[in-house]
Amino acid sequence: MTSASQLPEDGSVLLKLPPSRKGTSPCLGVRRTGDRTSGDRTTATDEAARALARIRALRIGGAFWRAPATVPPAFARAGWTLVSLPADADAATCLWHRAQDMAPGENLLGLAEPGADVAAITRLGGTVLRGVEPHALVDGATRIVSSGCDDAALLGVAYGRPVSLLGADGRATTLSHAQACAWLADGIVWRSPFHPGPATLSDMVQVVEDARRTWARLHDIAVWVGIAWWKRRRIREFCGSVGLDAVFRRSARGAVRAALGRGGPV
């Protein structure tokens, strides 16, 4: 068994907000560099366990705002091992080969960020999805394979899937529920996007839950009509807080024309 402090250091901290119109997203958590210095460890890990359950129920971990993935029919019928690929091309290819050795004969489905270089894997015939919503992929997987305690690994724990971490030393370790909770409790300093200073994991779950609810209500709106000019700045800020643009038109005819062009409702 691997302790939380010995888990791989790469990866994200799971809770995210949609990027703003400038393409940036507030950082809700930073890695803790030292040991935990205050608070009750049992209470913190219990809080993390509740947070993981809520993250699963609300589907808020990772980039929840991205488009849903389209899984090949053969994978949908037989299931798949989800391989969470790092951005570095050599590291991703190495992880892919090791996942093949670990799960011979199983369908491997790669998950990568939009800018990741996975050309070598696709040349080998591998299937890789980039920049998609992760929950459905994790939920449908039989196992998660990763090189670190990243979004897919933590979501795998939340969904009760076996999670294997393949370290640089060639060893495979299992990320247990208790380890994931300890890592979230001890390894991250959570920060609110609304005020300075630290926050709790439960606070950040609530922040992302609120953001997801707002995003779900507004994300497909193409055009706003009948909005007084003095209200528009606030509406832009409101939409921008969940990564959305606000387009305004003064007349119904102009709004319909713009909505048709943008492919969404008024």
NURODREN-591035 format. One line per 4 residues: number of its first residue (from 1); their letters; for each residue y, x, z of N, C-alpha, C. Coordinates in steps of 0.1 Angstrom, whole numbers. Layout:
NUM = a = Y:X:Z:Y:X:Z:Y:X:Z ~ ... $
This chain:
1 = mtsa = -12:8:0:0:0:0:12:9:0 ~ 22:4:-7:35:12:-8:46:5:0 ~ 53:12:8:64:6:16:75:3:7 ~ 84:-6:12:96:-10:4:105:1:1 $
5 = sqlp = 106:11:10:114:22:7:109:32:-3 ~ 96:31:-6:90:39:-16:88:33:-30 ~ 93:21:-31:92:14:-44:101:21:-54 ~ 98:20:-67:106:27:-77:121:23:-76 $
9 = edgs = 129:32:-79:144:30:-77:151:24:-89 ~ 144:22:-100:151:16:-112:150:1:-111 ~ 158:-5:-120:158:-20:-121:170:-26:-115 ~ 170:-39:-115:182:-47:-111:179:-53:-97 $
13 = vllk = 189:-61:-93:188:-68:-80:186:-83:-81 ~ 181:-88:-93:177:-101:-94:187:-112:-96 ~ 196:-113:-86:206:-124:-87:218:-119:-96 ~ 221:-128:-106:231:-125:-116:239:-137:-119 $
17 = lpps = 252:-135:-123:260:-145:-129:262:-143:-143 ~ 264:-154:-151:266:-152:-166:278:-143:-168 ~ 278:-135:-179:289:-126:-182:302:-134:-185 ~ 313:-129:-182:326:-135:-185:328:-133:-200 $
21 = rkgt = 340:-139:-205:343:-138:-219:345:-123:-223 ~ 348:-115:-214:349:-100:-217:336:-93:-217 ~ 325:-100:-214:312:-95:-215:307:-88:-202 ~ 315:-89:-191:311:-83:-179:307:-94:-169 $
25 = spcl = 298:-90:-160:293:-99:-149:296:-93:-136 ~ 300:-101:-126:302:-96:-112:289:-90:-107 ~ 291:-79:-100:279:-72:-93:277:-79:-80 ~ 266:-86:-78:264:-93:-65:256:-84:-55 $
29 = gvrr = 250:-73:-60:242:-65:-51:242:-51:-55 ~ 243:-41:-46:242:-27:-49:231:-21:-40 ~ 225:-11:-45:214:-5:-38:218:2:-25 ~ 211:0:-15:214:6:-2:209:21:-3 $
33 = tgdr = 218:30:1:214:44:0:208:49:13 ~ 211:43:25:205:47:37:195:37:43 ~ 191:40:55:182:30:62:190:18:67 ~ 183:8:70:190:-4:75:195:-1:89 $
37 = tsgd = 207:-4:92:213:1:105:216:-11:115 ~ 215:-23:110:218:-34:119:210:-47:115 ~ 210:-56:124:203:-69:121:188:-68:124 ~ 182:-80:125:168:-81:128:160:-81:115 $
41 = rtta = 150:-71:115:143:-69:102:134:-82:99 ~ 128:-87:110:119:-99:108:128:-111:102 ~ 139:-113:108:148:-123:103:152:-121:89 ~ 155:-109:85:159:-106:72:148:-108:62 $
45 = tdea = 136:-104:65:125:-106:56:121:-120:55 ~ 122:-128:65:120:-142:65:131:-149:56 ~ 143:-144:57:154:-149:48:150:-146:33 ~ 145:-134:31:142:-130:17:130:-139:12 $
49 = aral = 121:-142:20:110:-151:16:115:-165:12 ~ 124:-170:20:130:-183:17:138:-182:4 ~ 145:-171:2:153:-169:-10:144:-169:-22 ~ 133:-161:-22:124:-161:-33:119:-175:-37 $
53 = arir = 115:-183:-27:111:-196:-30:122:-205:-36 ~ 134:-203:-32:145:-210:-37:148:-205:-51 ~ 148:-193:-54:150:-187:-67:140:-193:-77 ~ 128:-194:-73:118:-200:-82:121:-215:-84 $
57 = alri = 124:-222:-73:126:-237:-75:138:-240:-83 ~ 149:-231:-82:161:-234:-89:162:-227:-103 ~ 152:-217:-105:152:-209:-117:165:-202:-119 ~ 169:-194:-109:182:-188:-110:181:-173:-110 $
61 = ggaf = 169:-167:-109:168:-152:-109:169:-147:-123 ~ 175:-135:-125:176:-129:-138:186:-136:-147 ~ 186:-134:-160:196:-140:-169:191:-154:-173 ~ 193:-163:-164:189:-177:-166:196:-184:-178 $
65 = wrap = 208:-179:-182:216:-186:-192:212:-182:-206 ~ 203:-173:-208:199:-169:-221:190:-180:-228 ~ 188:-179:-241:180:-188:-248:165:-187:-244 ~ 158:-198:-244:144:-198:-241:136:-190:-251 $
69 = atvp = 125:-184:-247:117:-175:-255:108:-184:-264 ~ 105:-179:-276:94:-185:-284:82:-176:-284 ~ 72:-181:-277:59:-173:-276:50:-176:-287 ~ 44:-166:-293:35:-168:-304:24:-177:-300 $
73 = pafa = 19:-186:-310:9:-196:-306:-4:-190:-300 ~ -8:-179:-305:-20:-173:-300:-19:-169:-285 ~ -7:-164:-282:-4:-161:-268:-3:-173:-259 ~ 3:-184:-265:4:-196:-257:-10:-202:-254 $
77 = ragw = -19:-200:-263:-33:-206:-261:-41:-197:-251 ~ -40:-184:-252:-48:-175:-244:-42:-169:-232 ~ -28:-170:-231:-21:-163:-220:-17:-149:-223 ~ -10:-143:-215:-5:-129:-218:-2:-122:-205 $
81 = tlvs = -2:-109:-206:3:-100:-196:17:-96:-200 ~ 27:-99:-191:41:-96:-194:44:-82:-190 ~ 49:-74:-200:53:-60:-198:68:-59:-198 ~ 74:-56:-186:88:-55:-185:92:-41:-189 $
85 = lpad = 99:-40:-201:101:-27:-207:115:-21:-203 ~ 115:-8:-199:128:-2:-197:136:1:-209 ~ 149:4:-208:157:5:-220:154:18:-228 ~ 150:29:-221:147:41:-228:134:40:-237 $
89 = adaa = 136:44:-249:125:42:-259:112:49:-255 ~ 113:62:-251:101:69:-247:94:63:-235 ~ 102:59:-225:97:54:-213:90:40:-216 ~ 96:32:-225:91:19:-228:77:21:-236 $
93 = tclw = 77:30:-245:64:32:-252:53:37:-243 ~ 57:46:-234:47:51:-224:42:40:-216 ~ 51:31:-211:46:20:-203:37:11:-211 ~ 40:9:-223:32:0:-232:18:5:-233 $
97 = hraq = 17:18:-236:3:24:-237:-4:23:-224 ~ 2:25:-213:-4:24:-200:-8:10:-197 ~ 0:0:-201:-4:-14:-199:-16:-17:-207 ~ -17:-12:-219:-29:-14:-228:-41:-9:-221 $
101 = dmap = -40:3:-215:-51:9:-208:-55:0:-196 ~ -45:-5:-189:-48:-13:-177:-54:-27:-181 ~ -50:-33:-192:-54:-46:-195:-60:-46:-209 ~ -72:-39:-211:-78:-38:-225:-82:-52:-230 $
105 = genl = -79:-55:-242:-83:-68:-248:-74:-79:-245 ~ -64:-78:-235:-55:-89:-232:-43:-88:-241 ~ -37:-100:-243:-24:-101:-250:-13:-95:-242 ~ -6:-85:-248:6:-79:-241:18:-85:-248 $
109 = lgla = 27:-90:-239:40:-95:-244:51:-87:-237 ~ 59:-80:-245:70:-72:-240:82:-80:-237 ~ 89:-77:-227:102:-83:-224:112:-71:-222 ~ 123:-72:-230:133:-61:-230:147:-67:-231 $
113 = epga = 157:-59:-227:171:-62:-228:175:-62:-243 ~ 186:-68:-247:190:-69:-261:191:-55:-267 ~ 197:-45:-260:199:-32:-266:188:-22:-265 ~ 177:-26:-260:166:-17:-258:159:-13:-271 $
117 = dvaa = 155:0:-272:149:5:-284:134:3:-283 ~ 128:-6:-290:114:-9:-289:107:-8:-303 ~ 114:0:-311:109:1:-325:95:7:-325 ~ 92:17:-317:79:23:-317:68:14:-313 $
121 = itrl = 72:4:-304:62:-5:-299:59:-16:-310 ~ 69:-20:-317:67:-30:-328:60:-23:-339 ~ 62:-10:-342:54:-4:-352:39:-3:-349 ~ 36:-3:-336:22:-3:-332:16:-17:-332 $
125 = ggtv = 24:-27:-336:20:-41:-337:22:-49:-324 ~ 30:-43:-315:33:-50:-303:43:-61:-305 ~ 42:-71:-296:52:-82:-296:62:-81:-285 ~ 74:-80:-288:85:-78:-278:96:-88:-280 $
129 = lrgv = 99:-95:-269:110:-104:-269:122:-98:-262 ~ 134:-99:-268:146:-93:-262:156:-103:-259 ~ 163:-102:-248:174:-110:-245:171:-125:-243 ~ 160:-128:-237:156:-142:-235:156:-146:-220 $
133 = epha = 156:-159:-217:154:-164:-204:141:-160:-198 ~ 140:-154:-186:127:-149:-182:118:-158:-175 ~ 123:-169:-169:114:-177:-160:102:-182:-167 ~ 103:-188:-179:92:-194:-186:81:-183:-189 $
137 = lvdg = 86:-171:-193:77:-160:-196:69:-156:-183 ~ 76:-155:-172:69:-151:-160:60:-162:-155 ~ 64:-174:-156:56:-185:-152:43:-186:-160 ~ 44:-183:-173:32:-184:-181:23:-172:-182 $
141 = atri = 28:-161:-175:20:-149:-176:8:-149:-166 ~ -2:-142:-169:-13:-140:-160:-11:-128:-151 ~ -2:-119:-155:1:-107:-147:14:-101:-152 ~ 21:-94:-143:34:-87:-147:31:-72:-145 $
145 = vssg = 35:-64:-155:35:-50:-154:49:-44:-156 ~ 53:-35:-147:66:-29:-148:66:-15:-143 ~ 77:-8:-146:78:6:-141:86:6:-128 ~ 92:-6:-124:100:-6:-112:101:-20:-107 $
149 = cdda = 108:-21:-96:111:-34:-89:122:-41:-96 ~ 120:-45:-108:131:-51:-116:130:-67:-115 ~ 138:-73:-124:138:-88:-124:125:-94:-126 ~ 118:-89:-136:105:-95:-140:95:-93:-128 $
153 = allg = 95:-82:-122:86:-79:-111:88:-88:-99 ~ 101:-89:-96:105:-98:-84:102:-113:-87 ~ 105:-117:-100:102:-131:-103:87:-133:-104 ~ 79:-123:-108:65:-124:-107:60:-127:-93 $
157 = vayg = 65:-120:-84:62:-122:-70:65:-137:-66 ~ 77:-141:-70:82:-154:-66:73:-165:-72 ~ 67:-162:-84:58:-172:-90:44:-170:-87 ~ 41:-161:-78:27:-159:-73:18:-152:-83 $
161 = rpvs = 24:-144:-92:16:-136:-102:13:-122:-97 ~ 2:-117:-100:-1:-103:-97:9:-94:-104 ~ 15:-85:-96:25:-75:-102:21:-61:-100 ~ 20:-54:-111:16:-40:-110:28:-31:-114 $
165 = llga = 31:-21:-105:41:-11:-108:35:2:-112 ~ 38:6:-124:32:19:-129:43:30:-127 ~ 40:39:-118:50:50:-114:49:61:-124 ~ 59:70:-123:60:81:-132:48:91:-130 $
169 = dgra = 42:90:-118:31:99:-115:18:94:-120 ~ 18:83:-128:6:78:-134:-1:68:-125 ~ 3:66:-113:-4:57:-104:1:43:-105 ~ -8:33:-104:-5:19:-104:-5:14:-89 $
173 = ttls = 5:7:-85:5:1:-72:8:-14:-74 ~ 4:-22:-64:6:-36:-64:19:-39:-56 ~ 28:-47:-62:39:-52:-54:36:-65:-48 ~ 34:-65:-35:30:-77:-27:43:-85:-24 $
177 = haqa = 40:-97:-20:51:-106:-15:59:-100:-4 ~ 51:-95:6:58:-89:18:66:-77:14 ~ 62:-69:4:70:-57:0:82:-61:-8 ~ 81:-72:-16:93:-76:-24:103:-82:-14 $
181 = cawl = 99:-89:-4:108:-94:6:115:-83:14 ~ 107:-73:18:113:-62:25:123:-54:16 ~ 120:-53:3:129:-46:-6:142:-54:-7 ~ 141:-67:-9:153:-75:-10:161:-75:3 $
185 = adgi = 154:-74:15:161:-74:28:167:-61:31 ~ 160:-50:28:164:-36:32:171:-28:21 ~ 168:-31:9:172:-22:-2:185:-26:-9 ~ 191:-37:-5:203:-42:-13:214:-46:-3 $
189 = vwrs = 226:-42:-6:238:-47:1:244:-58:-8 ~ 244:-70:-4:249:-81:-12:264:-83:-10 ~ 271:-85:-21:286:-86:-21:290:-99:-27 ~ 299:-107:-21:304:-119:-27:314:-116:-38 $
193 = pfhp = 314:-124:-49:324:-122:-59:337:-128:-55 ~ 338:-135:-43:350:-143:-39:358:-136:-28 ~ 351:-127:-21:359:-121:-10:353:-107:-7 ~ 361:-98:-1:356:-84:1:346:-84:13 $
197 = gpat = 338:-74:13:329:-72:24:315:-77:20 ~ 306:-74:29:292:-78:26:289:-93:28 ~ 278:-97:22:274:-111:23:259:-111:25 ~ 253:-123:27:239:-123:29:232:-127:16 $
201 = lsdm = 219:-125:16:211:-129:4:212:-144:2 ~ 212:-152:13:213:-166:12:226:-170:6 ~ 237:-163:10:250:-166:4:249:-165:-11 ~ 243:-154:-16:243:-151:-30:234:-161:-37 $
205 = vqvv = 223:-165:-31:215:-176:-37:224:-188:-40 ~ 232:-192:-30:240:-204:-31:251:-202:-42 ~ 257:-190:-43:267:-187:-53:261:-189:-67 ~ 249:-183:-69:242:-184:-82:237:-198:-85 $
209 = edar = 233:-205:-75:229:-219:-76:241:-227:-81 ~ 252:-225:-75:264:-233:-79:268:-229:-94 ~ 267:-216:-97:271:-212:-110:261:-218:-121 ~ 248:-218:-117:239:-224:-127:241:-239:-129 $
213 = rtwa = 245:-246:-118:248:-260:-120:260:-262:-129 ~ 270:-254:-127:282:-255:-135:278:-252:-150 ~ 271:-241:-152:267:-237:-165:259:-248:-172 ~ 250:-254:-165:241:-265:-171:250:-276:-175 $
217 = rlhd = 260:-279:-168:269:-291:-172:278:-288:-183 ~ 282:-275:-185:293:-272:-194:288:-263:-206 ~ 277:-257:-206:274:-246:-216:273:-251:-230 ~ 271:-264:-233:270:-268:-247:283:-275:-252 $
221 = iavw = 293:-276:-243:305:-282:-247:312:-273:-258 ~ 316:-279:-269:322:-271:-280:337:-272:-279 ~ 343:-283:-276:357:-285:-277:361:-295:-265 ~ 373:-292:-260:380:-300:-250:392:-307:-257 $
225 = vgia = 394:-320:-255:405:-327:-261:412:-335:-251 ~ 425:-337:-253:433:-345:-244:437:-338:-231 ~ 436:-325:-231:439:-317:-219:454:-312:-219 ~ 461:-316:-209:476:-312:-209:476:-297:-209 $
229 = wwkr = 487:-291:-215:488:-277:-217:488:-270:-203 ~ 494:-276:-193:495:-269:-180:482:-269:-172 ~ 472:-276:-177:458:-276:-171:449:-266:-178 ~ 453:-262:-190:443:-254:-198:440:-241:-192 $
233 = rrir = 449:-234:-186:446:-221:-180:435:-222:-169 ~ 436:-232:-161:426:-234:-150:413:-238:-156 ~ 413:-246:-167:400:-249:-173:394:-237:-179 ~ 402:-228:-185:397:-216:-191:390:-207:-180 $
237 = efcg = 397:-206:-169:392:-199:-158:379:-205:-152 ~ 379:-218:-151:367:-225:-147:355:-222:-156 ~ 357:-224:-169:346:-221:-178:343:-206:-179 ~ 353:-198:-178:351:-183:-179:343:-178:-167 $
241 = svgl = 343:-185:-156:336:-180:-144:321:-181:-146 ~ 316:-189:-156:302:-190:-159:300:-185:-174 ~ 309:-177:-179:307:-170:-192:309:-179:-204 ~ 317:-190:-203:319:-199:-214:333:-198:-219 $
245 = davf = 335:-201:-232:348:-202:-238:353:-217:-237 ~ 366:-219:-236:371:-232:-237:380:-233:-249 ~ 377:-242:-258:384:-244:-271:391:-258:-269 ~ 404:-258:-272:412:-271:-270:417:-276:-284 $
249 = rrsa = 418:-289:-285:424:-296:-296:433:-307:-291 ~ 444:-310:-297:453:-320:-292:448:-334:-297 ~ 442:-335:-308:438:-349:-314:423:-350:-314 ~ 419:-363:-314:404:-366:-316:399:-361:-329 $
253 = rgav = 407:-363:-340:402:-358:-353:401:-343:-353 ~ 410:-336:-348:409:-321:-347:397:-317:-339 ~ 395:-324:-328:384:-321:-319:370:-323:-326 ~ 369:-334:-333:356:-336:-340:354:-326:-351 $
257 = raal = 365:-322:-358:363:-312:-368:359:-299:-362 ~ 365:-295:-351:361:-282:-345:347:-283:-339 ~ 344:-294:-333:330:-296:-327:320:-295:-338 ~ 322:-300:-350:312:-299:-361:310:-285:-365 $
261 = grgg = 322:-278:-365:321:-264:-369:314:-255:-359 ~ 315:-258:-346:310:-251:-335:296:-255:-331 ~ 292:-267:-336:278:-272:-333:276:-277:-319 ~ 286:-284:-313:284:-289:-300:293:-302:-297 $
265 = pv = 292:-308:-286:299:-320:-283:313:-318:-279 ~ 321:-329:-278:335:-329:-274:335:-333:-259 $
